[in-house]
Amino acid sequence: MFNKLKSRKAPLSLSSVSNAIKNAGSSDLSPQELNPKHLKLAVGDQLGLPPDSIVTAAYDPVQSLLAICTRENTIHVYGQQTVEVVFEFKTTSTIDHLRFIKGVYLVCVQSSGGITVLSLHNKTILANYTCPGTVTAVASDPSLDWLAVGLNNGSVVFYDVDRFSLSPLRVDNLQKMVMQKQKMSAVLGLEWHPRDIGTLLVTYDHCVVQYSITSGIIKNSFVYQLTRECRGFEYSNFVERGGKKKVFGSVKEVIPLVTEAHYHPNGLHMVAVHNDGTLAFWDVNSATLLEARTVMATGLHKPGEPAGNLNFEEAPLAIRAKWIAGLDPEVTQLLVTGASRSDPECVDVLDFGLTAKYSLTSHEKQGEFYSRPQDGQRKITVPFNRRRKEDGPNEYIEKILPLAEDGLLYFNGCHNPSSILFISSLGAVYLVKYNPDAGGLGTTRNLLLPPSLSFTVPPTTYFSTVSVKRMEWFGVLSKRRSTAAGSNDQPLVNGGAPVNKNFPRTVGFDDINHTIVITGHENGDVRFLDVTAGEFHNEEKLITLGFRNTVYNGKESSSYRIASVSCSFESRELVVGLANGNVLICKMGKLGHNPLAQPPANCGYEECPVQHQNGDARIVNMRSRISGSFSSSSFIPEHLLVLGAKDKITSLKMSQAGFAAIGYRSGRLVVCDVSRGPAVILNQEAVSSYVPSVSGECFVTTIEFAIMEYGQEGYSSLLMLCGTSAGGNLLVFKIVPLPSGGFEVQLADKTIGLNYRSTENNQDNGLDKIIPVNTSNGASAVATLDVFQRLAQGVLVQGLIVTTSARDIRVLKTPKQKLAHKVLDESCVASGIINFRGAKGIALASLTKNGFLKLFSLPALSDLADVKLPNDTFKRVQRVLEGRSSSGSDILPSGEVILKLNQSEMLDFLLYDEKSYREPKEKASDLLFNENAIMPPRPAAGALSWAKGQTTYVSPKDLASLIAGPNRKPAKHIESQMAYNISPEANPNQSYAYGAPSTKSGRQEKAYDEPVRKSANANPYSFGTQGFMKSFRDGIDYVENGINDFGSGLSESMTETADSTKKSFYSSAVKSKFGF
């Protein structure tokens, strides 16, 4: 019991007695009704993702959910606004594959063979299963129950996701059947036929096999084999040998290794992607090679002069491809990544346009179609993140995930995607907007990302949290709304629904302030995100500003990479520190059409007019260079502070009173009057000149502006408080007006050695934070525009200054009066003032590395309480608390503790009074599954393919009989019924609008609908023709329509017989396949 009491409130110490004597007569600002025993810390929201940790991802366009898996085996499922649900797995094996199945299941597959089925309805694990072997490939159809699993021994098994069991059907190694002399190969890829669920495309290292589940036979095999006469022989042989010359003998033929294979959206053609960069296009029905090409050379399978560059640096590093379909699936593009080892950032786009008519085009013409894309070929760059020199060459694009829009579910997720998500070999994720009409990949500036994802895409280089008055924050947002700034903004995902998490109300909660996270990014973006507990459920609470095009000097990324950001929401001014030491000065305004604006300049600032200059610091006018999305009211980058040489920013502060101060690693201190200029009013080359007694490197580590009485002057002044390294020195400057209307910075006082660790490294022994406090009421004495404008009226604010560092806390009163001093037993991660609303007072809070939130009284710094982090949470964050990654954490007046886990991830803790909060029995989580999001029908093969016998209609029920056999047990969980309710089988007349209810009544009375031709509202999967089809294609359609009508009539006449015999037919097929 005594230990418990000791952990709550520490005993008196000699220092606390000394502090009490020093503060005798001073008013106590501490909360008088505080009961330490009732204070608790609750875990709030966690935002962001660990940097470079993404392993795989999956997307469901109907439910509009995005799932991302990290190396820590945590799966984050994102939906609209702030919807995020996290699944954590305690396993040593990495999750390599994610699949959304039937809208309600999320299947996780580990390479070791583990399969886990998650429910999106109740957010729990439904089943676990271990496959008989190492998993090398998986394939699924979002509307089917089955997960096809390829194993390392070359066999394919089928897992029944709806019944949580492995099906008896097993397909043995097909490559051994086709090529008996080849070594055993693992299954490298699996893909379901886009229009025939009874057919599977299986990829091995030397061949691709099209396998019929319906008949249990190999339909066709595709082996790309080159002889010495072929143009691509020498190049392919060179790559297969790893760029080395063969010393003895010579080969007569070469079979380039296959990496993956993909169907054309119509299912009539296939492309095999080979390790040497060859793209082999095949006719899947006749197994005819149509064209073999790389992104540069064509006709590699034909005899002739050798093609290809025998330079191994130009050989593919890890080639990947996706066959993208437009809104009309016959309009296609092929995205190819990794085609060149020397340029891994390049994405090659082969824009084939409208596919040639299969029935009327010869194989030779089809080959020409793929050798010369009719809409051209282009290269697009996906800029990789900055890397260390030793890591950079190892990065390449490993996975491509198209994000289809409008609920277009099929064609392997490649139907009319609005964005493309790339995952690199180093775990980075790159998101680009996809617009075929605009030349392929475009900017994601107007793409609203889930909050956690916005921390990672692009990577965060700066992170801070501020408390902003509600009216000031909404004033900035209202400017955007009034000018329709968000009219072009589109959410990346819009599924799920946020819920009230029932977080406890913090001890300092009020309706006046909002919590805003400010992030700076590698690509020159600055984002403001409202993360106020329980309130951030609106997409309008995210502001994104892009400055790259405006400031890029054409030489180095440091000219636009964000290093620090500080914003004054009251005066609506923003300063952005860049990695090269320059500082952007932005003011709220609207920039309409600018006739002086040029395309991104990509050059220096020599031609920009100089606004003001002080020594080697000059402010240049950037209006002629402004480029980007500033058409609405926003922070306009009007000016740029440029130094004579590069320098690193160590501290940046934009005051609400309109002044900005910048501290540099070299010791330089620059102060600008932003509101009335901008103008440089101080350019001090070295702050060490103010403290000559300090030895070693000395630079500014923290800056704050305050309005308070200095000494016994009887009036208040605008003070700039600067904390430095080299032992923790406090410099107090006065900003005083001049007769000319400008302002001047004057040194008023200095206090040295405020950090007792003055003998240690200068970088670690400086001041971390300066907090000015109004001693009359405990309110903040930070300078505000309102009080600054009333200084001429003789406003008197009596205040004190709190300085904090890693182990040292001081309370001072200007000029040199030291009121209290506290040395912490454990290093401090973050400090801040907490305003206790109910207890009517304030306290200084410090989060220590041993997991305690320590509360101290002001001004005496006596111990009030020690509040321990929850044990399970402390174990998770202990390493973070003890390391350097927590630098930048903060404590807000509301009682929120923002712990920075790494450069792109934060965790929110809430200090609350347990007497006023009843913890719910179950923790609420966001809703994911939408029971009204109906899956569209699966696209079917054309009538011509059916009439020629190239495909056979197989219903999902028939497929279940073939794969699972006649003894498939019924499901006993509610998710099975939910999956059926939104399936195409349960909604045969469902319209194709996302989530729209069916406009038709009743069910189908026949097994097949009579086909409807040339309807404007037809299925988007069925080759609609209105508006953009040419008259020539209409004529060709007429030919196929005749065959379609014949097939339809034949289908009508045979329907009754087929329905009556189907059951016995598949029953006999099952018996023969399983040997019953």
Secondary structure, 3 states (H helix, E strand, C coil): CHHHHHHHCCCCCHHHHHHHHHCCCCCCCCCCCCCHHHEEEEEEEEEECCCCCEEEEEEECCCCEEEEEECCCEEEEECCCCCEEEEECCCCCCEEEEEEECCCEEEEEECCCEEEEEECCCCCEEEEEECCCCEEEEEECCCCCEEEEEECCCCEEEEECCCCEEEEEEECCHHHHHCCCCCCCCCCEEEEECCEEEEEEEECCCCEEEEECCCCEEEEEECCCEECCECCHHHHHHHHCCCCCCCCCCCCEECCCEEEEEECCCCCEEEEEECCCCEEEEECCCCEEEEEECCCCCCCCCECCCCCCCCHHHCCCCCEEEEEECCCCCEEEEEEECCCCCCCCEEEEEEEEECCCCCCCCHHHHHHHHHCCCCCEEEEECCCCCCCCCCHHHCCEEEEEEEECCCCCCCCCCECEEEEEEEECCCCEEEEEEEHHHCEEECCCCEECCHHHHCCCCCEEEEEEEEEEHHHHHHHHHHHHHCCHHHHCEECCCCCECCCCCCCCCCCCCCCEEEEEEEEECCCEEEEEECCCCCCCCHHHEEEEECHHHHCCCCCHHHCCEEEEEEECCCCEEEEEECCCCEEEEEEECCCCCCCCCCCCCCCCCCCCEEEEECCEEEEECHHHCCCCCCCCEEEEEEEEECCCCCCEEEEEECCCCEEEEEECCCCEEEEECCCCCEEEEEECCHHHCCCCCCCCCCEEEEEEEEEECCCCCCEEEEEEEEECCCCCEEEEEEEECCCCCEEEEEEEEECCCCCCCCCCCCCCCCCEEEEEECCCCCECECCHHHHHCHHHCCCCCEEEEEECCCEEEEEECCCEEEEEEECCCCEEEEEEEEECCCCEEEEEEEECCCEEEEECCCCCCEEEEEECCHHHHHHHHHHHHCCCCCCCEECCCCEEEEEEECCEEEEEEEEEHHHCCCCCCCCCCECCCCCCCCCCCCCCCHHHHHCCCCCCCCHHHHHHHHHCCCCCCCCCHHHHHHHHCCCCCCCCCCCCCCCCCCCCCCCCCCCCCCCCCCCCCCCCCCCCCCCCCHHHHHHHHHHHHHHHHHHHHHHHHHHHHHHHHHHHHHHHHHHHHCC
